[in-house]
């Protein structure tokens, strides 16, 4: 793969969240899908979600003993590989259902209930932070990026893994059709809350493209912002640093 371009709830809901992403609605939605969330991710991504999370680990390059924040940690699918690399990982999620599933599946990890806009941590506490498939569900992207910057130490790094915009027009058309037409059928058959997945699919299509997200990261004080496309741009990894005088290495291919 080429180097990055430096272009630089338990109950089922009666209604799904809107794209206004009110925290209580988002929290209830994720509570409702927590038990089958990992299964649905694997189904929706045709099994590529594990590959994407492995790329998150490689991009973050966790070192033994580092303290890492995994925001929107869900059931711990992204946190567990970081912990296996020797890092100390704190998983934070808004949804109690997700945190309970995380405790059940990964009792070795630490999970905390928390809001991305008001993280329950002191300034410059973490060596690094990551958020996978969660930033688009926060109702104030800029505030969340600033809050992440606050809790990461100077010289620390951030990796964001999120759905994005396929770069090849033919694939982009196919991808959008998959989300709009095929995924709703999967959700109706396999999910206890298909309305929740309708929201999630709309949020993917509504999310800004790679360069726009990079611009938001720069706007909130992150430096050396770079990204790499995964799966033809259906997913993108963005990486950046909280400014310091420390040099940085290129994102591994």
DRENDOMAR-77026 format. One record per residue: x negated, y negated, z of N, C-alpha, C in turn; residue number from 1. Coordinates in Angstrom, 2 decimals. Each point is the difference from the previous one (the first is absolute). Example, Ala and Ser with C-alpha at 12.3 -4.5 7.8 and 13.67 -1.06 7.14 Angstrom:
<pts>
[[-13.19 5.69 7.80] [0.89 -1.19 0.00] [-0.90 -1.20 0.00] 1] [[0.35 -1.05 -0.72] [-0.82 -1.19 0.06] [0.77 -1.09 0.73] 2] 
</pts>
This chain:
<pts>
[[-0.84 1.19 0.00] [0.84 -1.19 0.00] [-0.88 -1.25 0.00] 1] [[0.37 -0.99 -0.76] [-0.83 -1.20 -0.10] [0.04 -0.80 1.28] 2] [[-0.99 -0.86 0.18] [-0.06 -0.84 1.19] [1.15 -0.99 -0.01] 3] [[0.30 -0.52 1.18] [1.07 -0.97 0.12] [-0.26 -1.24 -0.82] 4] [[1.08 -0.55 -0.52] [-0.10 -1.31 -0.61] [0.08 -1.02 1.13] 5] [[-0.94 -0.88 0.06] [-0.01 -1.01 1.05] [0.85 -1.18 -0.45] 6] [[1.22 0.21 -0.40] [0.88 -1.04 -0.49] [0.75 -0.57 1.16] 7] [[-0.97 0.17 0.33] [0.26 -0.41 1.29] [1.01 -1.08 0.00] 8] [[25.40 17.86 21.59] [1.23 0.13 -0.73] [0.33 1.39 0.12] 9] [[-0.23 0.08 0.41] [0.41 1.39 0.03] [1.29 0.21 -0.78] 10] [[1.11 -0.75 0.25] [1.17 0.23 -0.83] [-0.19 -0.51 -1.40] 11] [[0.74 0.59 -0.95] [0.00 -0.50 -1.36] [0.66 -1.36 -0.03] 12] [[-0.56 -0.94 -0.72] [0.54 -1.35 -0.06] [1.29 -0.04 -0.80] 13] [[0.92 -0.85 0.43] [1.20 -0.25 -0.78] [-0.33 -0.86 -1.22] 14] [[-1.05 -0.78 0.09] [-0.43 -0.80 -1.14] [-1.51 -0.06 0.04] 15] [[-0.58 -0.20 -1.15] [-1.47 -0.04 -0.06] [-0.47 -1.43 0.18] 16] [[-1.30 -0.19 0.34] [-0.54 -1.36 0.08] [0.03 -0.68 -1.35] 17] [[0.01 -1.30 0.04] [-0.15 -0.77 -1.23] [-1.47 -0.36 -0.18] 18] [[-0.32 -0.59 -1.14] [-1.38 -0.41 -0.23] [-0.40 -1.21 0.83] 19] [[0.92 -0.52 0.83] [-0.39 -1.00 1.00] [-0.83 0.62 1.10] 20] [[0.10 1.33 0.16] [-0.85 0.78 0.90] [0.10 -0.46 1.45] 21] [[1.22 -0.14 0.50] [0.19 -0.34 1.39] [-0.58 1.12 0.87] 22] [[-0.84 -0.34 1.00] [-0.71 1.05 0.75] [0.91 1.06 0.62] 23] [[1.13 -0.40 0.58] [0.87 0.99 0.63] [0.55 0.98 -1.02] 24] [[0.34 -0.49 -1.19] [0.53 0.88 -1.03] [-1.08 0.95 -0.52] 25] [[-1.20 -0.54 -0.20] [-1.11 0.84 -0.47] [-0.33 1.06 1.04] 26] [[-0.02 -0.40 1.27] [-0.30 0.95 1.07] [1.03 1.13 0.03] 27] [[1.28 -0.34 -0.08] [1.04 1.03 0.01] [-0.10 0.92 -1.21] 28] [[-0.34 -0.59 -1.15] [-0.12 0.82 -1.20] [-1.11 1.04 0.16] 29] [[-1.16 -0.43 0.49] [-1.10 0.95 0.15] [0.28 1.01 1.11] 30] [[0.74 -0.41 1.03] [0.44 0.98 1.00] [0.81 1.10 -0.67] 31] [[0.84 -0.39 -0.95] [0.92 0.96 -0.62] [-0.71 0.99 -0.91] 32] [[-1.15 -0.36 -0.55] [-0.68 0.88 -0.96] [-1.27 0.61 0.57] 33] [[-0.31 -0.25 1.28] [-1.30 0.38 0.55] [-0.27 1.50 -0.11] 34] [[1.00 0.82 0.29] [-0.24 1.45 0.06] [-0.42 0.57 -1.34] 35] [[0.55 -0.51 -1.10] [-0.29 0.55 -1.33] [-0.85 -0.95 -0.84] 36] [[-0.57 -1.00 0.63] [-0.71 -1.04 -0.74] [-1.20 0.55 -0.76] 37] [[-0.82 0.80 0.65] [-1.18 0.55 -0.67] [0.40 0.93 -1.15] 38] [[1.03 0.79 0.22] [0.48 0.89 -1.07] [0.45 -0.81 -1.21] 39] [[0.78 -1.06 0.24] [0.50 -0.83 -1.10] [-1.14 -0.72 -0.70] 40] [[-1.01 -0.43 0.74] [-1.16 -0.64 -0.64] [-0.69 0.95 -0.96] 41] [[-0.20 1.23 0.43] [-0.63 0.98 -0.87] [0.83 0.28 -1.24] 42] [[1.32 0.08 0.17] [0.89 0.24 -1.12] [-0.01 -1.18 -0.98] 43] [[0.12 -1.20 0.54] [0.08 -1.20 -0.85] [-1.28 -0.25 -0.77] 44] [[-1.14 0.34 0.61] [-1.29 -0.29 -0.62] [-0.56 1.19 -0.78] 45] [[0.77 1.08 -0.06] [-0.47 1.23 -0.65] [-1.30 0.48 0.64] 46] [[-0.09 -0.17 1.31] [-1.15 0.48 0.77] [-1.20 -0.92 0.00] 47] [[0.09 -1.13 -0.66] [-1.16 -0.89 -0.07] [-0.21 -0.81 1.27] 48] [[0.96 -0.02 0.93] [-0.14 -0.82 1.20] [-1.22 0.40 0.82] 49] [[-0.33 1.29 0.01] [-1.19 0.42 0.75] [-1.27 -0.54 -0.65] 50] [[-0.04 0.00 -1.32] [-1.14 -0.57 -0.71] [-0.14 -1.48 0.33] 51] [[1.10 -0.74 -0.01] [-0.05 -1.43 0.29] [-0.52 -0.26 1.41] 52] [[0.46 0.79 0.95] [-0.45 -0.21 1.38] [-1.48 0.37 0.17] 53] [[-0.45 0.98 -0.76] [-1.44 0.29 0.00] [-0.80 -1.16 -0.55] 54] [[0.54 -0.68 -1.00] [-0.68 -1.17 -0.56] [-0.03 -1.14 1.01] 55] [[1.04 -0.11 0.82] [-0.01 -1.00 1.08] [-1.15 0.27 0.95] 56] [[-0.16 1.24 0.41] [-1.11 0.36 0.90] [-1.34 -0.36 -0.62] 57] [[-0.18 0.35 -1.28] [-1.28 -0.27 -0.64] [-0.26 -1.49 -0.13] 58] [[1.03 -0.77 -0.31] [-0.17 -1.44 -0.15] [-0.31 -0.67 1.33] 59] [[0.64 0.48 1.06] [-0.24 -0.59 1.32] [-1.35 0.44 0.56] 60] [[-0.44 1.19 -0.39] [-1.29 0.55 0.43] [-0.14 -0.05 1.52] 61] [[0.87 0.70 0.73] [-0.05 -0.06 1.46] [-1.28 0.60 0.55] 62] [[-0.56 -0.68 1.00] [-1.22 0.47 0.63] [0.30 0.54 1.40] 63] [[-0.76 1.00 0.44] [0.25 0.55 1.34] [-0.01 -1.10 1.06] 64] [[1.02 0.01 0.85] [0.09 -0.95 1.09] [0.68 -1.31 -0.34] 65] [[0.22 -0.28 -1.28] [0.69 -1.24 -0.35] [1.45 0.04 0.48] 66] [[0.52 -1.17 0.35] [1.40 -0.12 0.40] [0.77 -0.55 -1.20] 67] [[0.97 0.78 -0.48] [0.71 -0.33 -1.23] [1.50 -0.08 0.27] 68] [[0.63 -1.04 -0.52] [1.44 -0.15 0.07] [0.63 0.55 -1.27] 69] [[0.95 0.92 0.16] [0.80 0.48 -1.12] [1.40 -0.55 0.19] 70] [[0.32 -1.07 -0.71] [1.29 -0.66 0.13] [1.02 0.68 -0.91] 71] [[1.27 0.02 0.46] [1.04 0.76 -0.70] [-0.44 1.45 -0.13] 72] [[-0.47 0.55 1.12] [-0.65 1.31 0.01] [0.95 1.14 -0.29] 73] [[1.29 -0.23 0.16] [0.95 1.07 -0.27] [-0.28 1.22 0.86] 74] [[-0.11 1.16 -0.63] [-0.22 1.25 0.72] [-1.48 0.33 0.18] 75] [[-0.89 -0.91 -0.37] [-1.43 0.22 0.19] [-0.71 0.59 -1.19] 76] [[0.64 0.03 -1.17] [-0.61 0.63 -1.17] [-1.27 -0.71 -0.44] 77] [[-0.07 -1.32 0.18] [-1.23 -0.73 -0.34] [-0.97 -0.06 1.16] 78] [[0.52 -0.02 1.22] [-0.86 -0.12 1.18] [-0.82 1.26 0.24] 79] [[0.59 1.17 -0.25] [-0.68 1.25 0.32] [-1.33 0.15 -0.74] 80] [[-0.09 -0.27 -1.31] [-1.30 0.12 -0.67] [-1.05 -0.97 0.55] 81] [[0.43 -1.17 0.46] [-0.95 -0.95 0.58] [-0.54 0.53 1.32] 82] [[0.88 0.61 0.79] [-0.43 0.57 1.27] [-0.94 1.18 -0.21] 83] [[0.27 0.80 -1.03] [-0.88 1.15 -0.27] [-1.39 -0.45 -0.40] 84] [[-0.12 -1.23 -0.50] [-1.32 -0.54 -0.35] [-0.74 -0.53 1.22] 85] [[0.65 0.05 1.18] [-0.66 -0.40 1.23] [0.40 -1.36 0.53] 86] [[0.90 -0.70 -0.71] [0.46 -1.31 0.47] [1.03 0.17 1.11] 87] [[0.15 -1.04 0.80] [1.09 -0.08 0.97] [1.12 -0.78 -0.67] 88] [[1.14 0.63 -0.19] [1.07 -0.59 -0.79] [1.21 -0.29 0.88] 89] [[0.54 -1.19 -0.15] [1.25 -0.37 0.66] [1.05 -0.18 -1.10] 90] [[1.03 0.84 0.03] [1.07 -0.12 -0.96] [1.13 -0.84 0.55] 91] [[0.44 -0.97 -0.78] [1.08 -0.90 0.43] [1.14 0.08 -1.00] 92] [[1.22 0.11 0.52] [1.16 0.04 -0.88] [1.18 -0.65 0.71] 93] [[0.87 -0.62 -0.80] [1.19 -0.66 0.52] [1.08 1.00 0.40] 94] [[-0.04 1.19 -0.60] [1.07 0.99 0.16] [-0.31 0.99 1.11] 95] [[0.89 0.10 0.97] [-0.16 0.99 1.06] [0.06 1.41 -0.56] 96] [[0.88 0.22 -0.98] [0.09 1.32 -0.61] [-1.31 0.42 -0.63] 97] [[-0.66 -0.91 -0.69] [-1.29 0.31 -0.61] [-1.06 0.27 1.06] 98] [[-0.03 -0.81 1.04] [-0.98 0.20 1.08] [0.21 1.35 0.68] 99] [[1.24 0.37 0.23] [0.28 1.30 0.61] [-0.47 1.15 -0.89] 100] [[0.25 -0.12 -1.29] [-0.48 1.03 -0.93] [-1.52 0.04 -0.02] 101] [[-0.63 -1.18 0.05] [-1.45 -0.06 0.03] [-0.58 0.69 1.22] 102] [[0.57 -0.26 1.18] [-0.44 0.67 1.23] [0.16 1.51 -0.13] 103] [[1.08 0.42 -0.60] [0.29 1.43 -0.11] [-0.98 0.68 -0.96] 104] [[-0.31 -0.65 -1.10] [-0.85 0.63 -1.02] [-1.49 -0.19 0.27] 105] [[-0.33 -1.10 0.67] [-1.42 -0.29 0.26] [-0.17 -0.44 1.45] 106] [[0.11 0.92 0.93] [-0.10 -0.37 1.42] [-1.37 -0.54 0.38] 107] [[-0.98 0.22 -0.85] [-1.34 -0.51 0.28] [-0.15 -1.49 -0.29] 108] [[0.97 -0.59 -0.69] [-0.07 -1.41 -0.38] [0.78 -0.88 0.97] 109] [[-0.40 -1.26 0.05] [0.70 -0.98 0.82] [0.97 -0.79 -0.89] 110] [[1.27 -0.03 0.39] [1.02 -0.76 -0.73] [0.61 -1.05 0.93] 111] [[0.28 -1.16 -0.58] [0.56 -1.12 0.75] [1.16 -0.59 -0.80] 112] [[1.09 -0.28 0.67] [1.09 -0.75 -0.64] [-0.44 -1.45 -0.14] 113] [[0.16 -0.56 -1.19] [-0.43 -1.38 -0.19] [0.51 -0.60 -1.29] 114] [[0.07 -1.32 0.00] [0.47 -0.78 -1.14] [-1.21 -0.56 -0.73] 115] [[-0.03 0.17 -1.32] [-1.13 -0.49 -0.79] [-0.20 -1.51 0.13] 116] [[1.04 -0.72 0.36] [-0.11 -1.46 0.11] [-0.41 -0.44 1.40] 117] [[0.01 0.92 0.96] [-0.38 -0.33 1.38] [-0.72 1.21 0.60] 118] [[-1.20 0.26 -0.47] [-0.72 1.19 0.44] [-0.39 -0.12 1.48] 119] [[0.17 1.07 0.78] [-0.24 -0.06 1.44] [-1.48 0.20 0.36] 120] [[-0.89 -0.75 -0.67] [-1.43 0.16 0.20] [-0.67 -1.37 0.06] 121] [[-1.17 -0.02 0.63] [-0.77 -1.22 0.08] [-0.70 -0.34 -1.31] 122] [[-0.55 -1.20 -0.06] [-0.72 -0.44 -1.19] [-1.26 0.83 -0.21] 123] [[-0.33 0.25 -1.27] [-1.26 0.63 -0.40] [-0.25 1.33 0.72] 124] [[1.05 0.76 0.21] [-0.10 1.24 0.78] [-0.47 1.19 -0.83] 125] [[0.33 0.01 -1.31] [-0.23 1.18 -0.83] [-1.17 -0.20 -0.96] 126] [[-0.70 1.09 -0.28] [-1.06 -0.03 -1.01] [0.58 -0.03 -1.41] 127] [[1.19 0.55 -0.16] [0.63 0.07 -1.32] [1.49 0.24 0.19] 128] [[0.74 -0.25 -1.07] [1.44 0.25 0.02] [0.44 0.51 -1.37] 129] [[1.09 0.73 0.01] [0.57 0.49 -1.25] [1.51 0.04 0.12] 130] [[0.66 -0.12 -1.12] [1.45 0.15 -0.06] [0.34 0.66 -1.33] 131] [[0.71 1.12 0.07] [0.34 0.77 -1.20] [1.50 0.03 -0.19] 132] [[0.46 -0.52 -1.11] [1.40 0.06 -0.39] [0.92 -0.62 1.05] 133] [[-0.50 -1.03 0.66] [0.79 -0.65 1.04] [0.11 -1.50 -0.15] 134] [[-0.97 -0.62 -0.68] [-0.01 -1.46 -0.07] [1.23 -0.53 -0.72] 135] [[0.49 0.72 -0.99] [1.15 -0.49 -0.76] [1.29 0.03 0.82] 136] [[-0.02 0.67 1.16] [1.19 0.06 0.85] [0.02 -1.05 1.10] 137] [[-1.03 -0.84 0.03] [-0.07 -1.09 0.98] [0.65 -1.23 -0.62] 138] [[0.77 -0.74 0.79] [0.76 -1.10 -0.60] [-0.80 -1.29 -0.15] 139] [[-1.28 0.00 0.41] [-0.86 -1.17 -0.21] [-1.41 0.51 -0.28] 140] [[-0.30 0.20 -1.27] [-1.29 0.60 -0.39] [-1.17 -0.85 0.47] 141] [[0.08 -1.31 -0.18] [-1.10 -0.88 0.38] [-0.25 0.06 1.50] 142] [[1.07 -0.01 0.79] [-0.17 0.06 1.45] [-0.63 1.32 0.43] 143] [[0.39 1.10 -0.66] [-0.59 1.30 0.34] [-1.48 0.04 -0.34] 144] [[-0.38 -0.57 -1.14] [-1.42 -0.02 -0.37] [-0.80 -0.87 0.96] 145] [[0.58 -1.09 0.46] [-0.69 -0.85 0.99] [-0.15 0.72 1.33] 146] [[1.03 0.72 0.38] [-0.06 0.73 1.27] [-1.04 1.12 -0.07] 147] [[-0.09 0.67 -1.13] [-1.05 1.00 -0.17] [-1.38 -0.64 0.09] 148] [[-0.16 -1.15 -0.60] [-1.28 -0.71 0.06] [-0.34 -0.38 1.44] 149] [[1.00 -0.37 0.76] [-0.23 -0.40 1.40] [-0.59 1.14 0.82] 150] [[0.50 1.22 -0.19] [-0.41 1.09 0.88] [-1.24 0.73 -0.49] 151] [[-0.48 -0.30 -1.21] [-1.22 0.61 -0.53] [-1.18 -0.92 0.30] 152] [[-1.09 0.56 0.42] [-1.18 -0.81 0.36] [-0.62 -0.64 -1.25] 153] [[-0.74 -1.09 0.17] [-0.75 -0.56 -1.13] [-0.93 1.05 -0.60] 154] [[0.03 0.11 -1.30] [-0.77 1.03 -0.68] [0.75 1.31 -0.15] 155] [[1.16 0.10 0.66] [0.81 1.21 -0.12] [0.76 0.03 -1.31] 156] [[0.58 1.12 -0.30] [0.59 0.20 -1.32] [1.46 0.43 0.09] 157] [[0.67 -0.23 -1.10] [1.42 0.36 -0.15] [0.17 0.77 -1.30] 158] [[0.76 1.09 0.06] [0.38 0.74 -1.21] [1.52 0.11 -0.03] 159] [[0.57 -0.41 -1.11] [1.44 0.10 -0.21] [0.24 0.98 -1.15] 160] [[0.86 0.98 0.24] [0.43 0.91 -1.05] [1.49 -0.22 -0.19] 161] [[0.38 -0.36 -1.21] [1.41 -0.33 -0.24] [0.36 0.30 -1.44] 162] [[1.28 0.29 -0.21] [0.48 0.13 -1.37] [-0.25 -1.30 -0.74] 163] [[-0.23 0.10 -1.32] [-0.37 -1.18 -0.75] [0.57 0.10 -1.42] 164] [[-0.66 -0.67 -0.94] [0.52 -0.11 -1.37] [-0.89 0.77 -0.97] 165] [[0.51 1.07 -0.62] [-0.81 0.73 -0.97] [-0.52 -0.93 -1.10] 166] [[-1.24 0.24 -0.40] [-0.66 -0.93 -0.93] [0.29 0.32 -1.46] 167] [[0.36 1.23 -0.30] [0.26 0.40 -1.39] [1.50 -0.14 -0.27] 168] [[0.42 -0.81 -0.97] [1.43 -0.28 -0.19] [0.87 1.25 -0.16] 169] [[-0.49 1.00 -0.75] [0.81 1.21 -0.19] [0.21 0.72 1.32] 170] [[-1.07 0.13 0.78] [0.12 0.64 1.31] [0.88 -0.83 0.92] 171] [[-0.13 -1.32 -0.07] [0.82 -0.87 0.85] [1.49 0.23 -0.25] 172] [[0.38 0.15 -1.27] [1.39 0.26 -0.34] [0.46 1.34 0.56] 173] [[-0.83 1.02 -0.15] [0.33 1.33 0.53] [0.10 -0.02 1.52] 174] [[-0.95 -0.68 0.62] [-0.04 -0.08 1.47] [1.25 -0.70 0.53] 175] [[0.39 -1.09 -0.61] [1.20 -0.72 0.45] [1.25 0.86 -0.17] 176] [[0.04 0.74 -1.10] [1.15 0.90 -0.21] [0.03 1.10 1.05] 177] [[-1.18 0.52 0.37] [-0.09 1.03 1.04] [0.58 -0.52 1.31] 178] [[-0.38 -1.22 0.37] [0.48 -0.57 1.25] [1.50 -0.28 -0.04] 179] [[0.45 -0.53 -1.12] [1.40 -0.42 -0.08] [0.97 1.16 -0.21] 180] [[-0.43 1.03 -0.74] [0.94 1.04 -0.41] [-0.25 1.36 0.65] 181] [[-1.28 0.39 0.11] [-0.30 1.33 0.51] [-0.02 0.03 1.52] 182] [[-0.67 -0.97 0.61] [-0.13 0.01 1.46] [1.33 -0.07 0.73] 183] [[0.98 -0.78 -0.47] [1.30 0.03 0.70] [0.62 1.40 0.04] 184] [[-0.23 0.79 -1.05] [0.53 1.37 0.00] [-0.71 0.86 1.03] 185] [[-1.33 -0.14 0.09] [-0.74 0.71 1.04] [0.54 -0.37 1.37] 186] [[0.20 -1.30 0.23] [0.43 -0.48 1.31] [1.37 0.55 0.36] 187] [[0.90 0.05 -0.97] [1.34 0.51 0.28] [-0.03 1.48 0.39] 188] [[-0.92 0.75 -0.58] [-0.07 1.43 0.27] [-0.80 0.31 1.26] 189] [[-1.12 -0.71 0.20] [-0.96 0.40 1.02] [-0.02 -0.86 1.24] 190] [[0.62 -1.17 -0.02] [-0.09 -0.91 1.13] [1.30 -0.07 0.76] 191] [[-0.12 -0.15 1.33] [1.17 -0.20 0.83] [0.55 -1.42 -0.13] 192] [[-0.79 -0.89 -0.57] [0.42 -1.40 -0.12] [-0.40 -0.54 -1.37] 193] [[0.71 0.40 -1.06] [-0.37 -0.47 -1.34] [0.06 -1.51 -0.14] 194] [[0.84 -0.69 0.79] [0.06 -1.46 -0.08] [-1.33 -0.62 0.40] 195] [[-0.66 0.61 0.97] [-1.31 -0.51 0.42] [-0.99 0.09 -1.14] 196] [[0.03 1.10 -0.74] [-0.93 0.15 -1.11] [0.36 -0.91 -1.16] 197] [[1.26 -0.35 -0.12] [0.37 -1.00 -1.01] [-0.69 -1.32 0.30] 198] [[-0.01 -0.39 1.28] [-0.72 -1.22 0.39] [-1.49 0.14 -0.28] 199] [[-0.59 1.14 0.38] [-1.44 0.17 -0.18] [-0.39 -0.08 -1.47] 200] [[0.82 0.56 -0.86] [-0.31 -0.07 -1.44] [0.14 -1.41 -0.53] 201] [[1.01 -0.74 0.47] [0.13 -1.40 -0.41] [-1.18 -0.83 0.49] 202] [[-0.47 0.31 1.21] [-1.12 -0.77 0.55] [-1.28 0.23 -0.80] 203] [[-0.16 1.19 -0.58] [-1.16 0.28 -0.85] [0.05 -0.88 -1.25] 204] [[1.15 -0.04 -0.64] [0.13 -0.78 -1.23] [-0.10 -1.50 0.27] 205] [[0.34 -0.42 1.20] [-0.01 -1.42 0.35] [-1.38 -0.49 0.44] 206] [[-0.91 0.93 0.28] [-1.29 -0.35 0.60] [-0.91 -0.68 -1.03] 207] [[-0.82 -1.00 0.41] [-0.87 -0.69 -0.95] [-1.09 0.91 -0.57] 208] [[-0.55 -0.41 -1.14] [-1.04 0.80 -0.64] [-1.35 -0.18 0.70] 209] [[-1.00 0.66 -0.55] [-1.31 0.08 0.64] [-0.63 -1.37 0.23] 210] [[-0.03 -0.83 -1.02] [-0.67 -1.30 0.12] [0.76 -0.93 0.93] 211] [[1.33 0.11 0.02] [0.79 -0.85 0.90] [-0.27 0.36 1.45] 212] [[-0.05 1.29 0.31] [-0.31 0.40 1.37] [-1.41 -0.45 0.38] 213] [[-0.95 0.14 -0.91] [-1.36 -0.46 0.28] [-0.01 -1.49 0.34] 214] [[0.80 -0.78 -0.74] [0.09 -1.43 0.28] [0.58 -0.28 1.37] 215] [[1.00 0.78 0.43] [0.57 -0.18 1.34] [-1.03 0.31 1.08] 216] [[-0.82 1.01 -0.23] [-1.04 0.35 0.96] [-1.01 -1.14 0.12] 217] [[-0.41 -0.56 -1.13] [-0.93 -1.13 0.05] [0.63 -1.20 0.69] 218] [[1.26 -0.23 -0.26] [0.72 -1.13 0.59] [0.03 0.08 1.52] 219] [[-0.03 1.22 0.55] [0.07 0.18 1.45] [-1.37 0.20 0.63] 220] [[-1.05 -0.31 -0.74] [-1.33 -0.04 0.60] [-0.85 1.24 -0.17] 221] [[0.48 0.99 -0.73] [-0.83 1.17 -0.28] [-0.96 -0.31 -1.15] 222] [[-1.21 0.52 0.11] [-1.04 -0.32 -0.98] [-0.39 1.23 -0.82] 223] [[-0.64 -0.27 -1.14] [-0.52 1.05 -0.88] [1.09 1.02 -0.35] 224] [[1.17 -0.50 -0.33] [1.14 0.87 -0.29] [-0.24 0.72 -1.33] 225] [[0.24 1.30 0.01] [-0.18 0.82 -1.19] [1.07 1.07 -0.01] 226] [[0.24 0.54 -1.18] [0.97 1.09 -0.05] [-0.40 1.05 -1.02] 227] [[0.58 1.18 0.19] [-0.17 1.09 -0.95] [1.36 0.65 -0.22] 228] [[0.32 0.28 -1.26] [1.25 0.65 -0.32] [-0.10 1.51 0.19] 229] [[1.04 0.58 0.55] [0.14 1.45 0.11] [1.22 0.41 -0.81] 230] [[-0.06 1.17 -0.59] [1.13 0.52 -0.77] [0.49 -1.01 -1.02] 231] [[-0.94 -0.57 -0.75] [0.35 -0.92 -1.07] [0.55 -1.33 0.45] 232] [[-0.21 -0.34 1.27] [0.52 -1.25 0.53] [1.34 0.15 0.70] 233] [[0.57 1.20 0.03] [1.22 0.22 0.77] [-0.25 -0.28 1.47] 234] [[-1.23 0.22 0.42] [-0.47 -0.32 1.35] [-1.30 -0.76 -0.15] 235] [[-0.25 -0.94 0.90] [-1.27 -0.73 -0.02] [-0.58 -0.07 1.41] 236] [[-1.32 0.13 0.06] [-0.75 -0.23 1.24] [-0.59 -1.40 -0.06] 237] [[0.29 -0.81 1.01] [-0.64 -1.30 0.15] [-0.90 0.06 1.23] 238] [[-1.20 -0.57 -0.14] [-0.91 -0.05 1.14] [-0.57 -1.40 0.14] 239] [[-0.21 -0.41 1.26] [-0.52 -1.34 0.26] [-0.68 0.01 1.37] 240] [[-0.70 -1.11 0.27] [-0.71 -0.16 1.27] [0.44 -1.28 0.70] 241] [[0.00 0.05 1.33] [0.10 -1.24 0.75] [-1.37 -0.67 -0.10] 242] [[-0.07 -1.27 -0.41] [-1.29 -0.61 -0.35] [-1.02 0.06 1.14] 243] [[-1.22 0.29 -0.40] [-1.17 -0.08 0.87] [-1.19 -0.06 -0.92] 244] [[-1.18 -0.05 0.58] [-1.21 -0.07 -0.81] [-0.48 1.37 -0.45] 245] [[0.71 1.05 0.42] [-0.44 1.35 -0.31] [0.25 0.34 -1.47] 246] [[-0.99 0.61 -0.70] [0.24 0.42 -1.38] [0.96 1.17 -0.05] 247] [[0.62 0.21 -1.14] [0.94 1.11 -0.18] [-0.43 0.82 -1.21] 248] [[0.41 1.27 0.04] [-0.33 0.91 -1.09] [1.19 0.14 -0.94] 249] [[-0.26 0.47 -1.20] [1.07 0.21 -0.97] [0.91 1.14 0.43] 250] [[1.28 -0.10 -0.30] [0.94 1.05 0.32] [-0.36 1.26 -0.78] 251] [[-0.11 1.15 0.70] [-0.41 1.23 -0.69] [0.99 0.39 -1.08] 252] [[-0.52 0.53 -1.10] [0.84 0.39 -1.13] [0.59 1.37 0.23] 253] 
</pts>
